[in-house]
């Protein structure tokens, strides 16, 4: 399982792990004996690890959209951990190779992905819904209504 940040944008709500040695000739899956490899950072699985997810906030809800092309809803999990951490995970299995097949190019990625997002305090985690259509997973997290303070006018005497 790979949890490598694939974006140049810092996301304070994401719990993904950033790999400071990415691109260096040592550590992180290069096989160097001087520096230990991080779990699951091999190139075969790393490409699919950073499933692209958009997070937008509307007046009513937080909406997450994840591109998971080719996956069935049974291959994707949406969970809430510790009461306020939304976790989206899944796995795309590698296509079985037949001995008679000749592969000319393999560009589609396979492997596991896992993304976590710390939800704000106004999230109604008990009412989360998810749907999948045309390879896009949509997770909707309703928000609590903002309570308007009661304002009482005071008469000024004098």
Secondary structure by P-SEA (a helix, b strand, c coil): cccccccccccccccccccccccccccccccccccccccccccccccccccbbbbbbcccbbbbbbbcccccccccccccccccbbbbbbbbbccccccccccccccccbbbbbbbbbccccccccbbbbbbcccbbbbbbbbccccccbbbbbbbcc
